[in-house]
Amino acid sequence: MKKLAKLGTLLFVMIAIITSLTACSIFSNQVNNNENNGDDKPAPQTQTITVYNSDTPKTYTVTLGEIAKIDIFTKPGFYFAGAYDSADGGTKYFDGDGNSTMVWGEGNPDTYYVRFESISTLMFTQTLRDEEPYKWAHGGFWTEFILNDEMKRAINGNLDTDLTVNISFDAACEQAWQLDNVYLTNMKSGGINHMCISSQAEGQLLSNGAYKTFSNTFTIKAKEFKNGEVYLYIHNSTLVGNTKYFVKNITLDIKFATE
């Protein structure tokens, strides 16, 4: 009987030890699995590429499966048009903002060539409210032009170059009135004012009802529009009760003053 009791006790101890070891093993495996969840993710694959600007190479590390990025290169008298896999012709792999034209994949070339376009052929033209006129009863109004990406890149690569700017619009009113303080500025509030039409100029008086076209061309430094935002303000010189004023077909033309 005592032998059976001892045997039972020994069996119980052995079962307890086995159970404990099994639990430890399960816990250990679970911890290891949890730790390996992050380690099992493969490191992102990369590729080293070389971009040539003339004879000057610059290297970049790009990541497969992502949009690649290179610098926006500058050259006086030109603007950055992108980078290609050949010095002439070839396929465009990077746009004018320096972003790859596709998600980067295996097998892409590792050498690229910067390409520029002349600023002499570049022009920004935009017309606002070509049908429905702006209306106001007194004071004046302002409106905003946003330059396109090509013009912004060209301006920022040629900050000391002159721009030729033309502003034109049609204006009318219910009673005779005179234009005053018609100007462009590089800021929504404040900034440098560039007069388009002087209050001293002749021919600014409007007759009742009929639209009259106003236009002026002037030169400005590119750096003053480097943020790509241009604001036009039009004010009348004399308030006459609740006289209504109308402006439409506001057109802004900007090009580089190259020979």
Accessible surface in RSA format (square Angstrom, percent):
REM  Atomic radii and reference values for relative SASA: ProtOr
REM  Chains: A
REM  Algorithm: Lee & Richards
REM  Probe-radius: 1.40
REM  Slices: 20
REM RES _ NUM      All-atoms   Total-Side   Main-Chain    Non-polar    All polar
REM                ABS   REL    ABS   REL    ABS   REL    ABS   REL    ABS   REL
RES MET A   1   188.60  97.7 149.76  99.1  38.83  92.5 128.76 109.5  59.83  79.3
RES LYS A   2   167.90  81.9 163.59 100.4   4.31  10.3 108.93  98.0  58.98  62.8
RES LYS A   3   174.17  85.0 168.65 103.5   5.52  13.1 113.18 101.9  61.00  65.0
RES LEU A   4   120.39  67.0 112.70  80.6   7.70  19.4 113.08  79.4   7.32  19.7
RES ALA A   5    64.30  59.1  49.70  76.7  14.60  33.2  61.98  87.3   2.32   6.2
RES LYS A   6   152.43  74.4 144.82  88.9   7.61  18.1  91.25  82.1  61.18  65.2
RES LEU A   7   108.49  60.4 105.55  75.5   2.94   7.4 108.17  76.0   0.33   0.9
RES GLY A   8    37.32  46.0   0.00   N/A  37.32  46.0  31.52  86.5   5.79  13.0
RES THR A   9    85.97  61.1  79.50  80.6   6.47  15.4  57.81  77.7  28.15  42.6
RES LEU A  10   102.21  56.9  99.68  71.3   2.53   6.4 102.03  71.7   0.19   0.5
RES LEU A  11   103.32  57.5 102.14  73.1   1.19   3.0 103.20  72.5   0.13   0.3
RES PHE A  12   144.84  72.5 142.33  88.2   2.51   6.5 144.39  87.5   0.46   1.3
RES VAL A  13    66.22  43.6  65.14  59.0   1.08   2.6  66.22  57.5   0.00   0.0
RES MET A  14    95.96  49.7  94.41  62.5   1.56   3.7  79.55  67.6  16.41  21.7
RES ILE A  15    94.92  54.0  93.75  69.8   1.17   2.8  94.77  68.2   0.15   0.4
RES ALA A  16    48.66  44.7  37.06  57.2  11.60  26.4  44.31  62.4   4.35  11.5
RES ILE A  17    93.98  53.5  91.10  67.9   2.88   6.9  93.98  67.7   0.00   0.0
RES ILE A  18   103.61  59.0 102.82  76.6   0.80   1.9 103.50  74.5   0.12   0.3
RES THR A  19    83.91  59.7  79.51  80.6   4.40  10.5  66.61  89.5  17.29  26.1
RES SER A  20    61.11  51.6  53.35  71.2   7.76  17.9  30.70  65.4  30.41  42.6
RES LEU A  21   116.38  64.8 111.94  80.1   4.44  11.2 112.24  78.8   4.14  11.1
RES THR A  22    68.16  48.5  63.19  64.1   4.97  11.8  51.30  68.9  16.85  25.5
RES ALA A  23    55.99  51.5  47.67  73.6   8.33  18.9  52.48  73.9   3.51   9.3
RES CYS A  24    77.38  58.5  70.87  79.0   6.50  15.3  27.06  68.5  50.32  54.3
RES SER A  25    56.82  48.0  49.08  65.5   7.75  17.8  30.21  64.3  26.61  37.3
RES ILE A  26   109.95  62.6 107.04  79.7   2.91   7.0 109.14  78.6   0.82   2.2
RES PHE A  27   135.93  68.0 133.99  83.0   1.94   5.0 135.78  82.3   0.15   0.4
RES SER A  28    52.61  44.5  48.59  64.8   4.02   9.3  26.98  57.5  25.62  35.9
RES ASN A  29    81.23  56.0  79.95  77.3   1.28   3.1  18.92  45.5  62.30  60.2
RES GLN A  30   103.86  58.1 100.23  73.3   3.63   8.6  25.89  55.1  77.97  59.1
RES VAL A  31    51.54  33.9  51.01  46.2   0.54   1.3  51.54  44.8   0.00   0.0
RES ASN A  32    68.45  47.2  67.71  65.4   0.74   1.8  15.17  36.5  53.28  51.5
RES ASN A  33    89.80  61.9  88.93  85.9   0.87   2.1  20.06  48.3  69.74  67.4
RES ASN A  34    90.71  62.6  76.19  73.6  14.52  35.0  23.96  57.7  66.75  64.5
RES GLU A  35   109.62  62.9  93.60  70.8  16.02  38.1  42.41  82.0  67.21  54.9
RES ASN A  36    65.18  44.9  65.18  63.0   0.00   0.0   6.94  16.7  58.24  56.3
RES ASN A  37    97.32  67.1  87.17  84.2  10.15  24.4  27.75  66.8  69.57  67.2
RES GLY A  38    49.33  60.8   0.00   N/A  49.33  60.8  33.11  90.9  16.22  36.3
RES ASP A  39   113.15  79.3  84.18  83.8  28.97  68.5  28.19  66.3  84.96  84.7
RES ASP A  40   106.45  74.6  80.29  79.9  26.16  61.9  32.06  75.4  74.40  74.2
RES LYS A  41   158.74  77.4 142.31  87.3  16.43  39.1  86.57  77.9  72.17  76.9
RES PRO A  42   122.25  89.1  98.49  89.8  23.76  86.4 108.88  89.9  13.37  83.1
RES ALA A  43    83.71  77.0  61.67  95.2  22.04  50.1  66.56  93.7  17.15  45.4
RES PRO A  44   101.18  73.7  77.85  71.0  23.33  84.8  89.36  73.8  11.82  73.5
RES GLN A  45   114.50  64.0 104.87  76.6   9.63  22.9  37.28  79.4  77.22  58.6
RES THR A  46    77.80  55.3  49.74  50.4  28.07  66.9  20.06  26.9  57.75  87.3
RES GLN A  47    39.19  21.9  32.79  24.0   6.39  15.2  26.97  57.4  12.21   9.3
RES THR A  48    85.69  60.9  71.35  72.3  14.33  34.2  45.14  60.6  40.55  61.3
RES ILE A  49     0.21   0.1   0.00   0.0   0.21   0.5   0.21   0.1   0.00   0.0
RES THR A  50    29.59  21.0  29.59  30.0   0.00   0.0   8.83  11.9  20.77  31.4
RES VAL A  51     0.13   0.1   0.00   0.0   0.13   0.3   0.00   0.0   0.13   0.4
RES TYR A  52    71.30  33.3  69.51  39.5   1.79   4.6  28.78  21.6  42.52  52.4
RES ASN A  53    38.98  26.9  37.04  35.8   1.94   4.7   2.67   6.4  36.31  35.1
RES SER A  54    98.84  83.5  61.86  82.6  36.98  85.2  46.44  98.9  52.40  73.4
RES ASP A  55   135.06  94.6 116.53 116.0  18.53  43.8  37.86  89.1  97.19  96.9
RES THR A  56    90.47  64.3  87.10  88.3   3.37   8.0  57.09  76.7  33.38  50.5
RES PRO A  57    72.89  53.1  55.86  50.9  17.03  61.9  55.97  46.2  16.92 105.1
RES LYS A  58    96.75  47.2  92.75  56.9   4.01   9.5  60.20  54.2  36.55  38.9
RES THR A  59    89.47  63.6  70.54  71.5  18.93  45.1  37.62  50.5  51.85  78.4
RES TYR A  60    33.45  15.6  25.77  14.7   7.69  20.0  33.45  25.1   0.00   0.0
RES THR A  61    96.38  68.5  64.98  65.9  31.40  74.8  38.25  51.4  58.12  87.9
RES VAL A  62     5.71   3.8   2.02   1.8   3.69   8.9   5.71   5.0   0.00   0.0
RES THR A  63    33.57  23.9  29.63  30.0   3.94   9.4   5.66   7.6  27.91  42.2
RES LEU A  64    36.81  20.5  22.97  16.4  13.85  34.8  23.15  16.3  13.66  36.8
RES GLY A  65    54.44  67.1   0.00   N/A  54.44  67.1  28.82  79.1  25.62  57.4
RES GLU A  66    99.53  57.1  94.64  71.6   4.88  11.6  33.08  64.0  66.44  54.2
RES ILE A  67    94.03  53.5  71.60  53.3  22.42  54.0  71.60  51.6  22.42  60.9
RES ALA A  68     4.93   4.5   0.00   0.0   4.93  11.2   4.93   6.9   0.00   0.0
RES LYS A  69   111.74  54.5  98.47  60.4  13.27  31.6  82.03  73.8  29.70  31.6
RES ILE A  70     2.24   1.3   0.00   0.0   2.24   5.4   1.70   1.2   0.54   1.5
RES ASP A  71    57.58  40.3  52.82  52.6   4.76  11.3  19.75  46.5  37.83  37.7
RES ILE A  72    79.40  45.2  57.05  42.5  22.35  53.9  57.05  41.1  22.35  60.7
RES PHE A  73    25.85  12.9  20.77  12.9   5.08  13.2  24.76  15.0   1.10   3.1
RES THR A  74    82.85  58.9  62.81  63.7  20.04  47.8  31.49  42.3  51.36  77.6
RES LYS A  75    88.65  43.2  87.78  53.9   0.86   2.1  45.80  41.2  42.84  45.6
RES PRO A  76   117.49  85.6 106.48  97.1  11.01  40.0 107.69  88.9   9.81  60.9
RES GLY A  77    29.33  36.2   0.00   N/A  29.33  36.2  22.65  62.2   6.68  15.0
RES PHE A  78    67.36  33.7  66.75  41.3   0.62   1.6  66.75  40.5   0.62   1.8
RES TYR A  79    18.55   8.7  16.07   9.1   2.48   6.5   3.92   2.9  14.63  18.0
RES PHE A  80     2.32   1.2   0.45   0.3   1.86   4.8   0.45   0.3   1.86   5.3
RES ALA A  81    14.23  13.1  10.18  15.7   4.05   9.2  12.88  18.1   1.35   3.6
RES GLY A  82     0.00   0.0   0.00   N/A   0.00   0.0   0.00   0.0   0.00   0.0
RES ALA A  83     0.00   0.0   0.00   0.0   0.00   0.0   0.00   0.0   0.00   0.0
RES TYR A  84    35.66  16.6  35.66  20.3   0.00   0.0  11.89   8.9  23.76  29.3
RES ASP A  85    44.66  31.3  25.53  25.4  19.13  45.2   3.08   7.3  41.57  41.5
RES SER A  86    39.18  33.1  36.29  48.4   2.89   6.7  17.81  37.9  21.37  29.9
RES ALA A  87    64.25  59.1  44.94  69.3  19.32  43.9  45.82  64.5  18.44  48.8
RES ASP A  88   122.99  86.2 108.74 108.2  14.25  33.7  38.38  90.3  84.61  84.4
RES GLY A  89    46.00  56.7   0.00   N/A  46.00  56.7  37.74 103.6   8.26  18.5
RES GLY A  90    54.52  67.2   0.00   N/A  54.52  67.2  17.97  49.3  36.55  81.9
RES THR A  91    73.44  52.2  69.42  70.4   4.02   9.6  40.35  54.2  33.09  50.0
RES LYS A  92    76.91  37.5  67.62  41.5   9.30  22.1  31.45  28.3  45.46  48.4
RES TYR A  93    28.54  13.3  28.54  16.2   0.00   0.0   1.75   1.3  26.79  33.0
RES PHE A  94     0.00   0.0   0.00   0.0   0.00   0.0   0.00   0.0   0.00   0.0
RES ASP A  95    46.03  32.2  46.03  45.8   0.00   0.0  20.06  47.2  25.97  25.9
RES GLY A  96     4.58   5.6   0.00   N/A   4.58   5.6   0.18   0.5   4.40   9.8
RES ASP A  97    50.53  35.4  50.23  50.0   0.30   0.7  11.09  26.1  39.44  39.3
RES GLY A  98     0.00   0.0   0.00   N/A   0.00   0.0   0.00   0.0   0.00   0.0
RES ASN A  99    52.17  36.0  52.17  50.4   0.00   0.0   7.94  19.1  44.23  42.7
RES SER A 100     6.98   5.9   0.00   0.0   6.98  16.1   0.00   0.0   6.98   9.8
RES THR A 101    69.91  49.7  32.03  32.5  37.88  90.3  37.32  50.1  32.59  49.3
RES MET A 102    69.19  35.8  61.35  40.6   7.84  18.7  69.19  58.8   0.00   0.0
RES VAL A 103    87.37  57.5  73.93  66.9  13.44  32.4  73.93  64.2  13.44  36.5
RES TRP A 104     2.16   0.9   0.00   0.0   2.16   5.1   0.00   0.0   2.16   3.5
RES GLY A 105    27.80  34.3   0.00   N/A  27.80  34.3  27.06  74.3   0.74   1.6
RES GLU A 106   141.03  81.0 108.85  82.3  32.19  76.6  35.57  68.8 105.47  86.1
RES GLY A 107    81.75 100.8   0.00   N/A  81.75 100.8  42.79 117.4  38.97  87.3
RES ASN A 108    27.83  19.2  19.64  19.0   8.19  19.7   0.73   1.8  27.10  26.2
RES PRO A 109    46.97  34.2  35.03  31.9  11.94  43.4  46.97  38.8   0.00   0.0
RES ASP A 110    80.50  56.4  77.13  76.8   3.37   8.0  12.29  28.9  68.21  68.0
RES THR A 111    42.53  30.3  41.05  41.6   1.49   3.5  21.27  28.6  21.26  32.1
RES TYR A 112     0.00   0.0   0.00   0.0   0.00   0.0   0.00   0.0   0.00   0.0
RES TYR A 113    71.64  33.4  71.44  40.6   0.20   0.5  36.28  27.3  35.35  43.6
RES VAL A 114    21.58  14.2   0.33   0.3  21.25  51.2   0.33   0.3  21.25  57.6
RES ARG A 115    58.69  24.6  56.73  28.9   1.96   4.7  34.45  47.1  24.24  14.7
RES PHE A 116    36.64  18.3  17.24  10.7  19.40  50.5  17.24  10.5  19.40  55.5
RES GLU A 117    80.10  46.0  78.28  59.2   1.81   4.3  13.94  27.0  66.16  54.0
RES SER A 118    37.08  31.3  32.85  43.8   4.23   9.8  22.04  46.9  15.04  21.1
RES ILE A 119     3.85   2.2   3.60   2.7   0.26   0.6   3.60   2.6   0.26   0.7
RES SER A 120    65.70  55.5  36.67  48.9  29.04  66.9  22.73  48.4  42.97  60.2
RES THR A 121   115.55  82.2  80.10  81.2  35.44  84.5  74.43 100.0  41.12  62.2
RES LEU A 122    16.18   9.0  13.66   9.8   2.52   6.3  14.65  10.3   1.53   4.1
RES MET A 123    95.76  49.6  71.70  47.5  24.06  57.3  47.15  40.1  48.61  64.4
RES PHE A 124    11.50   5.8  10.85   6.7   0.65   1.7  11.50   7.0   0.00   0.0
RES THR A 125    78.97  56.2  50.84  51.5  28.14  67.1  45.39  61.0  33.58  50.8
RES GLN A 126    56.94  31.8  52.42  38.3   4.52  10.8  21.45  45.7  35.48  26.9
RES THR A 127    62.11  44.2  36.24  36.7  25.87  61.7  22.22  29.8  39.89  60.3
RES LEU A 128    29.83  16.6  28.39  20.3   1.44   3.6  29.83  21.0   0.00   0.0
RES ARG A 129   116.12  48.8 100.30  51.1  15.83  37.7  23.57  32.2  92.56  56.1
RES ASP A 130    83.89  58.8  75.69  75.3   8.20  19.4  13.04  30.7  70.85  70.7
RES GLU A 131   140.59  80.7 127.60  96.5  12.98  30.9  54.45 105.3  86.14  70.3
RES GLU A 132   104.41  59.9 102.01  77.2   2.40   5.7  43.12  83.4  61.29  50.0
RES PRO A 133    24.94  18.2  20.58  18.8   4.36  15.9  20.58  17.0   4.36  27.1
RES TYR A 134    35.47  16.6  33.40  19.0   2.07   5.4  26.75  20.1   8.71  10.7
RES LYS A 135   127.38  62.1  96.03  58.9  31.35  74.7  45.22  40.7  82.17  87.5
RES TRP A 136    25.94  10.4  15.18   7.3  10.76  25.3  25.77  13.7   0.16   0.3
RES ALA A 137    37.12  34.1  29.96  46.2   7.16  16.3  29.96  42.2   7.16  19.0
RES HIS A 138   111.69  61.0 103.98  72.3   7.71  19.7  62.98  64.9  48.71  56.7
RES GLY A 139    28.65  35.3   0.00   N/A  28.65  35.3  28.03  76.9   0.62   1.4
RES GLY A 140    24.39  30.1   0.00   N/A  24.39  30.1   0.42   1.1  23.97  53.7
RES PHE A 141    30.64  15.3  22.43  13.9   8.20  21.3  30.64  18.6   0.00   0.0
RES TRP A 142   101.73  40.8  86.37  41.8  15.36  36.1  57.53  30.7  44.20  71.7
RES THR A 143    12.46   8.9   8.87   9.0   3.59   8.5   4.12   5.5   8.34  12.6
RES GLU A 144    64.10  36.8  49.42  37.4  14.68  35.0   8.22  15.9  55.88  45.6
RES PHE A 145     0.18   0.1   0.00   0.0   0.18   0.5   0.18   0.1   0.00   0.0
RES ILE A 146    89.58  51.0  78.92  58.8  10.66  25.7  78.92  56.8  10.66  28.9
RES LEU A 147     2.55   1.4   0.00   0.0   2.55   6.4   0.00   0.0   2.55   6.9
RES ASN A 148    68.78  47.4  59.40  57.4   9.39  22.6  39.02  93.9  29.77  28.8
RES ASP A 149    76.73  53.7  72.28  71.9   4.45  10.5  16.49  38.8  60.24  60.1
RES GLU A 150    73.86  42.4  72.99  55.2   0.88   2.1  15.31  29.6  58.56  47.8
RES MET A 151     0.30   0.2   0.30   0.2   0.00   0.0   0.30   0.3   0.00   0.0
RES LYS A 152    60.82  29.7  60.52  37.1   0.29   0.7  21.40  19.3  39.41  42.0
RES ARG A 153    39.30  16.5  28.32  14.4  10.98  26.1  15.46  21.1  23.84  14.4
RES ALA A 154     0.01   0.0   0.00   0.0   0.01   0.0   0.01   0.0   0.00   0.0
RES ILE A 155     0.05   0.0   0.05   0.0   0.00   0.0   0.05   0.0   0.00   0.0
RES ASN A 156    70.42  48.6  55.12  53.3  15.30  36.8  23.72  57.1  46.69  45.1
RES GLY A 157    17.49  21.6   0.00   N/A  17.49  21.6   4.81  13.2  12.68  28.4
RES ASN A 158     9.26   6.4   1.76   1.7   7.51  18.1   7.51  18.1   1.76   1.7
RES LEU A 159    61.83  34.4  57.03  40.8   4.80  12.1  57.03  40.1   4.80  12.9
RES ASP A 160   105.07  73.6  92.19  91.8  12.89  30.5  34.99  82.4  70.08  69.9
RES THR A 161    37.93  27.0  31.79  32.2   6.13  14.6  20.60  27.7  17.32  26.2
RES ASP A 162    50.13  35.1  46.86  46.6   3.28   7.7   3.92   9.2  46.22  46.1
RES LEU A 163     0.00   0.0   0.00   0.0   0.00   0.0   0.00   0.0   0.00   0.0
RES THR A 164    31.79  22.6  30.43  30.9   1.36   3.2  20.94  28.1  10.85  16.4
RES VAL A 165     0.00   0.0   0.00   0.0   0.00   0.0   0.00   0.0   0.00   0.0
RES ASN A 166    35.05  24.2  34.63  33.5   0.42   1.0  15.32  36.9  19.73  19.1
RES ILE A 167     0.45   0.3   0.21   0.2   0.24   0.6   0.21   0.1   0.24   0.7
RES SER A 168    24.08  20.4  24.08  32.1   0.00   0.0   9.21  19.6  14.88  20.8
RES PHE A 169     1.49   0.7   0.22   0.1   1.26   3.3   1.42   0.9   0.07   0.2
RES ASP A 170    22.74  15.9  22.74  22.6   0.00   0.0   2.39   5.6  20.35  20.3
RES ALA A 171     0.00   0.0   0.00   0.0   0.00   0.0   0.00   0.0   0.00   0.0
RES ALA A 172     1.98   1.8   1.98   3.1   0.00   0.0   1.98   2.8   0.00   0.0
RES CYS A 173     1.11   0.8   0.00   0.0   1.11   2.6   0.05   0.1   1.06   1.1
RES GLU A 174    91.02  52.3  73.10  55.3  17.92  42.7  31.46  60.9  59.56  48.6
RES GLN A 175    83.10  46.5  83.10  60.7   0.00   0.0  21.45  45.7  61.65  46.8
RES ALA A 176    54.79  50.4  40.53  62.6  14.26  32.4  40.62  57.2  14.17  37.5
RES TRP A 177     7.31   2.9   0.85   0.4   6.46  15.2   7.31   3.9   0.00   0.0
RES GLN A 178    62.22  34.8  61.13  44.7   1.10   2.6   6.89  14.7  55.34  42.0
RES LEU A 179     0.01   0.0   0.00   0.0   0.01   0.0   0.00   0.0   0.01   0.0
RES ASP A 180    27.74  19.4  27.64  27.5   0.10   0.2   1.18   2.8  26.57  26.5
RES ASN A 181    64.59  44.5  64.59  62.4   0.01   0.0   2.05   4.9  62.54  60.5
RES VAL A 182     0.13   0.1   0.13   0.1   0.00   0.0   0.13   0.1   0.00   0.0
RES TYR A 183    33.05  15.4  33.05  18.8   0.00   0.0   8.59   6.5  24.46  30.1
RES LEU A 184     0.00   0.0   0.00   0.0   0.00   0.0   0.00   0.0   0.00   0.0
RES THR A 185     0.97   0.7   0.97   1.0   0.00   0.0   0.97   1.3   0.00   0.0
RES ASN A 186    31.22  21.5  26.70  25.8   4.51  10.9   3.41   8.2  27.81  26.9
RES MET A 187    98.75  51.1  95.60  63.3   3.15   7.5  75.96  64.6  22.79  30.2
RES LYS A 188   118.58  57.9 109.42  67.1   9.16  21.8  55.86  50.3  62.72  66.8
RES SER A 189    92.85  78.5  77.63 103.6  15.22  35.1  43.07  91.7  49.78  69.7
RES GLY A 190    52.10  64.2   0.00   N/A  52.10  64.2  38.73 106.3  13.37  29.9
RES GLY A 191    40.48  49.9   0.00   N/A  40.48  49.9  10.79  29.6  29.68  66.5
RES ILE A 192    92.31  52.5  88.43  65.9   3.88   9.4  92.31  66.5   0.00   0.0
RES ASN A 193    84.35  58.2  61.58  59.5  22.77  54.8  12.18  29.3  72.17  69.8
RES HIS A 194    28.33  15.5  23.76  16.5   4.57  11.7  13.25  13.7  15.08  17.5
RES MET A 195    89.10  46.1  72.86  48.2  16.24  38.7  59.64  50.7  29.47  39.0
RES CYS A 196     1.11   0.8   0.00   0.0   1.11   2.6   0.69   1.7   0.43   0.5
RES ILE A 197    15.26   8.7  11.12   8.3   4.14  10.0  15.12  10.9   0.14   0.4
RES SER A 198    51.07  43.2  46.18  61.6   4.89  11.3  33.23  70.8  17.84  25.0
RES SER A 199    39.14  33.1  30.66  40.9   8.48  19.5  10.61  22.6  28.53  40.0
RES GLN A 200   157.57  88.1 130.14  95.1  27.42  65.3  54.95 117.0 102.62  77.8
RES ALA A 201    48.24  44.4  31.53  48.7  16.72  38.0  41.65  58.6   6.60  17.5
RES GLU A 202   172.62  99.1 143.03 108.2  29.60  70.5  62.95 121.8 109.68  89.5
RES GLY A 203    46.79  57.7   0.00   N/A  46.79  57.7  32.41  88.9  14.38  32.2
RES GLN A 204     5.33   3.0   3.25   2.4   2.08   5.0   3.11   6.6   2.22   1.7
RES LEU A 205   112.44  62.6  99.51  71.2  12.92  32.5  99.51  69.9  12.92  34.8
RES LEU A 206     1.37   0.8   0.43   0.3   0.94   2.4   1.10   0.8   0.28   0.7
RES SER A 207    74.27  62.8  64.09  85.5  10.18  23.5  49.33 105.0  24.94  34.9
RES ASN A 208    99.84  68.8  79.40  76.7  20.44  49.2  25.21  60.7  74.63  72.1
RES GLY A 209    51.54  63.6   0.00   N/A  51.54  63.6  34.10  93.6  17.44  39.1
RES ALA A 210    59.72  54.9  47.63  73.5  12.09  27.5  56.76  79.9   2.96   7.8
RES TYR A 211    88.64  41.4  58.36  33.2  30.28  78.8  51.68  38.8  36.96  45.6
RES LYS A 212    77.63  37.9  72.97  44.8   4.66  11.1  60.92  54.8  16.71  17.8
RES THR A 213    92.86  66.0  69.52  70.5  23.34  55.6  45.71  61.4  47.15  71.3
RES PHE A 214    14.23   7.1  11.12   6.9   3.11   8.1  14.23   8.6   0.00   0.0
RES SER A 215    67.50  57.0  36.82  49.1  30.68  70.7  25.63  54.6  41.87  58.7
RES ASN A 216    54.72  37.7  49.98  48.3   4.74  11.4   9.03  21.7  45.69  44.2
RES THR A 217    75.84  53.9  52.81  53.5  23.03  54.9  38.40  51.6  37.44  56.6
RES PHE A 218    36.16  18.1  27.01  16.7   9.15  23.8  36.16  21.9   0.00   0.0
RES THR A 219    83.38  59.3  55.61  56.4  27.77  66.2  29.61  39.8  53.77  81.3
RES ILE A 220     9.01   5.1   2.95   2.2   6.06  14.6   9.01   6.5   0.00   0.0
RES LYS A 221    85.59  41.8  83.53  51.3   2.06   4.9  53.96  48.6  31.64  33.7
RES ALA A 222     0.00   0.0   0.00   0.0   0.00   0.0   0.00   0.0   0.00   0.0
RES LYS A 223    97.32  47.5  91.78  56.3   5.54  13.2  43.90  39.5  53.42  56.9
RES GLU A 224    39.58  22.7  32.80  24.8   6.78  16.1  11.35  21.9  28.23  23.1
RES PHE A 225     1.47   0.7   0.00   0.0   1.47   3.8   1.29   0.8   0.18   0.5
RES LYS A 226   103.02  50.3  95.75  58.8   7.27  17.3  41.63  37.5  61.39  65.4
RES ASN A 227   108.65  74.9  86.82  83.9  21.82  52.5  20.26  48.8  88.38  85.4
RES GLY A 228     0.50   0.6   0.00   N/A   0.50   0.6   0.14   0.4   0.36   0.8
RES GLU A 229    67.82  38.9  66.81  50.5   1.01   2.4   3.28   6.3  64.54  52.7
RES VAL A 230     0.00   0.0   0.00   0.0   0.00   0.0   0.00   0.0   0.00   0.0
RES TYR A 231    11.56   5.4  11.56   6.6   0.00   0.0   0.73   0.5  10.83  13.4
RES LEU A 232     0.30   0.2   0.13   0.1   0.17   0.4   0.13   0.1   0.17   0.5
RES TYR A 233    27.21  12.7  27.21  15.5   0.00   0.0  23.51  17.7   3.70   4.6
RES ILE A 234     0.15   0.1   0.15   0.1   0.00   0.0   0.15   0.1   0.00   0.0
RES HIS A 235    54.78  29.9  54.78  38.1   0.00   0.0  40.60  41.8  14.18  16.5
RES ASN A 236    13.09   9.0   0.00   0.0  13.09  31.5   0.00   0.0  13.09  12.7
RES SER A 237    54.97  46.5  22.03  29.4  32.94  75.9  20.82  44.3  34.16  47.9
RES THR A 238    81.77  58.2  77.64  78.7   4.13   9.8  57.10  76.7  24.68  37.3
RES LEU A 239   107.13  59.7  82.96  59.3  24.17  60.8  83.14  58.4  23.99  64.6
RES VAL A 240    57.39  37.8  52.55  47.6   4.84  11.7  55.79  48.5   1.59   4.3
RES GLY A 241    64.66  79.7   0.00   N/A  64.66  79.7  43.67 119.8  20.99  47.0
RES ASN A 242   123.88  85.4 108.93 105.3  14.94  36.0  28.13  67.7  95.75  92.5
RES THR A 243     4.80   3.4   0.90   0.9   3.90   9.3   3.36   4.5   1.44   2.2
RES LYS A 244   102.83  50.2 102.83  63.1   0.00   0.0  45.42  40.9  57.41  61.1
RES TYR A 245     0.76   0.4   0.76   0.4   0.00   0.0   0.04   0.0   0.72   0.9
RES PHE A 246    40.96  20.5  40.96  25.4   0.00   0.0  40.96  24.8   0.00   0.0
RES VAL A 247     0.00   0.0   0.00   0.0   0.00   0.0   0.00   0.0   0.00   0.0
RES LYS A 248    52.27  25.5  52.27  32.1   0.00   0.0   6.72   6.1  45.54  48.5
RES ASN A 249    44.75  30.9  41.29  39.9   3.46   8.3  15.51  37.3  29.24  28.3
RES ILE A 250     0.00   0.0   0.00   0.0   0.00   0.0   0.00   0.0   0.00   0.0
RES THR A 251    25.38  18.1  25.38  25.7   0.00   0.0  15.38  20.7  10.00  15.1
RES LEU A 252     0.00   0.0   0.00   0.0   0.00   0.0   0.00   0.0   0.00   0.0
RES ASP A 253    36.71  25.7  35.80  35.6   0.90   2.1   9.42  22.2  27.28  27.2
RES ILE A 254     0.20   0.1   0.00   0.0   0.20   0.5   0.16   0.1   0.04   0.1
RES LYS A 255    94.45  46.1  94.45  58.0   0.00   0.0  40.78  36.7  53.67  57.2
RES PHE A 256     7.04   3.5   0.00   0.0   7.04  18.3   0.00   0.0   7.04  20.1
RES ALA A 257    48.38  44.5  18.44  28.5  29.93  68.1  26.70  37.6  21.68  57.4
RES THR A 258    60.09  42.7  29.51  29.9  30.58  72.9  29.57  39.7  30.52  46.1
RES GLU A 259   221.73 127.3 148.60 112.4  73.12 174.1  97.30 188.2 124.43 101.6
END  Absolute sums over single chains surface
CHAIN  1 A    15210.0      12444.4       2765.6       8316.5       6893.5
END  Absolute sums over all chains
TOTAL         15210.0      12444.4       2765.6       8316.5       6893.5
